[in-house]
Structure formats: structure tokens, C-alpha cells
Amino acid sequence: QFQLVESGGGLVQPGGSLRLSCAASGNSLDYYAIGWFRQVPGQEREGVACISASGANTDYADSVKDRFAISKDNAENTVFLQMNSLRPEDTAVYYCAAETSPPRSGYVCSPSAGGDGMDYWGKGTTVTVSS
């Protein structure tokens, strides 16, 4: 059974950094495009960043461009989200999700879709940015 498990969330001061991990099990990430999404209770889910199964293509929400970086490690079967220059408005529960795609495809999900079409979801990790 394919599963995603997020980790790396926590409390950080404004301007700080965190690296989130999304570890996959049950199948290789070569068969999935991966996205990071976030949600504040009572608000709509927001797309943050996406990466293709090949790892060659990425896409970011405008709100995180130049601050966040998504990457994948094939050996570890893990996708990372490096978050720098964090702001209080980045506070949310962060989820990773997978969309089935052809092996090592260059297809990348669009953060603006908000997670529509993703096939598998992790349970989330909480990021709090506060002084």
C-alpha cells in the first residue's frame, strides 16, 4: 500500500528556516508527481510547491517563490520542502500528496489547483512561525 508520511514541522521564529520531509513507502516516487499543500483551520487548502516524477520540473505558488524549494531524493524515496525566510502567514498544517503519473514523467502538478486530482495524501505536519 502506497503511503506518504510528513515530518519536520515545528515552531520557528520569523525569518527562520525549516525543512519538511515527505517519505514514501509501498512504491517508488518515480511513478508519482508530488505536491506540498498547506491549510489553516477554517481556510481553503493552498498549493505550495510541486515536483514532477522525474524531479526535473517544479512549480511554486507566488507566495513562496524565491523562499521555498522542493526537491526529491530517489535513493531515500523522499521529497523535501526547504522553507527559508519564514513568515507568520506561512503558519499552517503542511501536507504532501501524490498524483499517479507515467514513470519518471516530466508532468508537474499546479499549486493553483489546490490539490484537486491528487491520489494520495499524508496526514500532515504543523508549521508555526511566531516570535
PEGICOR-V26771 format. One record per residue. N is the residue number from 1. PHI is phi in radians with two decimals (* if undefined). Layout:
[[N:PHI] [N:PHI]]
This chain:
[[1:*] [2:-1.35] [3:-2.40] [4:-2.16] [5:-2.26] [6:-1.57] [7:-2.71] [8:1.83] [9:-1.25] [10:2.89] [11:-1.73] [12:-2.47] [13:-1.37] [14:-0.95] [15:1.59] [16:-1.44] [17:-2.30] [18:-2.51] [19:-2.13] [20:-1.60] [21:-2.10] [22:-2.24] [23:-1.63] [24:-1.78] [25:-2.45] [26:1.64] [27:-2.98] [28:-1.36] [29:-1.20] [30:-1.06] [31:-1.83] [32:-2.49] [33:-1.48] [34:-2.07] [35:-2.30] [36:-1.87] [37:-2.32] [38:-2.45] [39:-2.61] [40:-1.71] [41:-0.89] [42:1.54] [43:-2.06] [44:-1.25] [45:-1.15] [46:-2.18] [47:-1.31] [48:-1.99] [49:-2.74] [50:-2.39] [51:-2.43] [52:-1.32] [53:-1.04] [54:-1.26] [55:1.44] [56:-1.46] [57:-2.08] [58:-2.38] [59:-2.60] [60:-2.31] [61:-1.21] [62:-1.01] [63:-1.18] [64:-2.10] [65:-0.99] [66:1.28] [67:-2.05] [68:-1.92] [69:-2.43] [70:-1.77] [71:-2.65] [72:-2.38] [73:-2.05] [74:-1.14] [75:-1.12] [76:-1.59] [77:0.92] [78:-2.39] [79:-1.93] [80:-2.02] [81:-2.25] [82:-1.50] [83:-2.05] [84:-2.03] [85:0.85] [86:-1.15] [87:-2.12] [88:-0.97] [89:-1.27] [90:-1.46] [91:-1.09] [92:-3.12] [93:-1.56] [94:-1.80] [95:-2.09] [96:-1.85] [97:-2.53] [98:-2.17] [99:-2.05] [100:-1.04] [101:-2.52] [102:-1.01] [103:-0.95] [104:0.95] [105:-1.24] [106:-1.53] [107:-1.11] [108:-2.23] [109:-1.22] [110:-1.87] [111:-0.99] [112:-1.15] [113:-1.31] [114:1.20] [115:1.77] [116:-1.09] [117:1.65] [118:-1.29] [119:-1.66] [120:-2.36] [121:-2.29] [122:-1.46] [123:-1.63] [124:1.71] [125:-2.41] [126:-1.61] [127:-2.02] [128:-2.16] [129:-1.95] [130:-2.79] [131:-1.64]]
